Amino acid sequence: MVRYLLLSLLLLAAGCASQEPVAKKKAVISFSGGSGESHDSAIVINGVLKPSEGVEAEYRYLSQLHGIKDKNWRIEGQTMYREENMVFDVVEIALIPSSEKRIYYFDVTKFPWKQKEGK
């Protein structure tokens, strides 16, 4: 009987040890939309789980176009505005070393915004 009890405990322990911890849900971010030259052709960022991931995705997108942030391009300004029921993040960059300015519009309407309590 003791043998079966020990065997059962070993099997139980082995079963618990083999279970992997639950992984945190990672965002699968993708881009769609237009060129980003205006709000009509804004770049849409899909799959964002929190706003900070969206900002990181914007910079990753710009790095795909222009190279390394703060080496090949830098942020000159960034602002957010609403138009009707849409939200846009507008990022102005300067290319390095030419200082040529570029403006990109990102549609961030689908970002998971925190809602104020009572609204």
Backbone torsions as a table, in degrees:
resi	resn	phi	psi	omega
1	MET	NA	-42.2	178.8
2	VAL	-62.1	-38.5	179.8
3	ARG	-60.0	-44.4	-179.3
4	TYR	-67.5	-36.0	178.0
5	LEU	-64.8	-45.6	178.1
6	LEU	-63.1	-42.4	178.6
7	LEU	-62.0	-42.5	178.5
8	SER	-62.7	-43.6	179.0
9	LEU	-64.0	-40.3	178.0
10	LEU	-63.6	-44.1	179.3
11	LEU	-65.2	-39.6	177.7
12	LEU	-63.5	-45.3	179.5
13	ALA	-64.2	-41.5	179.3
14	ALA	-64.5	-38.9	178.7
15	GLY	-65.4	-39.8	178.6
16	CYS	-69.4	-38.6	-177.1
17	ALA	-69.1	-28.3	-176.5
18	SER	-82.0	-11.4	179.5
19	GLN	-75.9	129.6	179.2
20	GLU	-82.6	147.4	177.0
21	PRO	-64.1	151.8	-179.9
22	VAL	-68.9	123.8	-179.3
23	ALA	-78.8	146.5	175.2
24	LYS	-68.4	145.0	-179.7
25	LYS	-68.9	124.7	179.2
26	LYS	-100.3	143.9	179.2
27	ALA	-73.3	138.4	171.1
28	VAL	-107.8	97.1	-172.4
29	ILE	-94.4	136.0	176.0
30	SER	-137.0	163.9	-178.4
31	PHE	-120.1	142.2	175.3
32	SER	-146.3	-170.9	179.7
33	GLY	92.3	-147.5	-173.5
34	GLY	-107.4	-151.2	-175.3
35	SER	-80.3	-18.0	-178.5
36	GLY	86.5	8.4	-177.6
37	GLU	-75.1	-18.3	178.3
38	SER	-153.7	172.2	178.3
39	HIS	-68.5	-24.6	176.7
40	ASP	-69.6	-26.2	179.4
41	SER	-118.1	34.0	-175.5
42	ALA	-61.2	150.9	175.1
43	ILE	-81.9	125.5	-179.7
44	VAL	-98.2	129.2	177.8
45	ILE	-104.4	120.5	-177.1
46	ASN	-108.6	148.4	171.6
47	GLY	88.6	11.6	-178.7
48	VAL	-75.5	132.7	179.6
49	LEU	-96.1	-21.6	176.2
50	LYS	-152.6	152.3	-174.8
51	PRO	-54.6	-36.1	-179.4
52	SER	-62.7	-33.1	175.9
53	GLU	-65.8	-33.3	178.9
54	GLY	-66.4	-42.4	178.3
55	VAL	-64.0	-44.1	176.6
56	GLU	-59.3	-39.7	179.6
57	ALA	-66.2	-38.7	176.5
58	GLU	-58.6	-47.8	-179.1
59	TYR	-66.1	-37.0	176.7
60	ARG	-63.5	-41.4	178.1
61	TYR	-61.2	-47.5	179.9
62	LEU	-64.0	-34.0	177.2
63	SER	-67.8	-33.3	176.4
64	GLN	-64.4	-32.3	-179.6
65	LEU	-84.1	-39.7	-166.8
66	HIS	-122.1	-1.5	179.9
67	GLY	100.8	-156.5	-171.7
68	ILE	-78.0	130.4	177.4
69	LYS	-61.5	137.5	-179.5
70	ASP	69.8	1.2	171.7
71	LYS	-115.8	-49.0	-179.8
72	ASN	-103.2	-19.0	178.5
73	TRP	-156.6	157.3	178.1
74	ARG	-140.3	156.4	178.6
75	ILE	-80.7	128.6	176.6
76	GLU	-98.8	-29.0	179.9
77	GLY	-172.7	156.7	179.4
78	GLN	-152.1	130.3	-179.5
79	THR	-144.7	158.7	179.8
80	MET	-121.8	140.7	175.1
81	TYR	-146.4	159.5	178.9
82	ARG	-110.0	141.4	173.0
83	GLU	-136.2	115.9	-172.3
84	GLU	56.0	-119.1	-178.6
85	ASN	-107.3	25.9	180.0
86	MET	-118.9	153.6	179.0
87	VAL	-123.4	132.3	-179.1
88	PHE	-122.8	142.2	170.9
89	ASP	-110.0	122.3	-178.1
90	VAL	-108.6	123.1	-177.6
91	VAL	-116.9	121.8	174.6
92	GLU	-102.0	128.8	179.8
93	ILE	-122.7	161.9	171.7
94	ALA	-122.3	131.2	177.1
95	LEU	-77.8	144.4	-179.5
96	ILE	-109.6	133.5	7.9
97	PRO	-96.6	-0.1	-172.4
98	SER	-71.5	-20.5	-175.1
99	SER	65.5	14.1	174.8
100	GLU	-61.9	132.4	-177.1
101	LYS	-92.4	144.1	174.0
102	ARG	-137.9	145.5	177.9
103	ILE	-122.2	134.1	179.1
104	TYR	-125.6	136.6	177.8
105	TYR	-106.3	127.1	177.0
106	PHE	-115.8	130.0	175.2
107	ASP	-84.1	109.4	-177.2
108	VAL	-110.8	21.3	-177.4
109	THR	-57.2	-37.1	-175.5
110	LYS	-86.5	3.4	177.8
111	PHE	-63.2	147.2	179.0
112	PRO	-78.6	85.7	-178.2
113	TRP	-76.5	145.3	174.9
114	LYS	-75.4	133.1	178.1
115	GLN	-94.3	139.1	176.5
116	LYS	-70.0	143.6	-179.8
117	GLU	-64.5	143.0	178.4
118	GLY	87.8	2.0	-180.0
119	LYS	-114.9	NA	NA
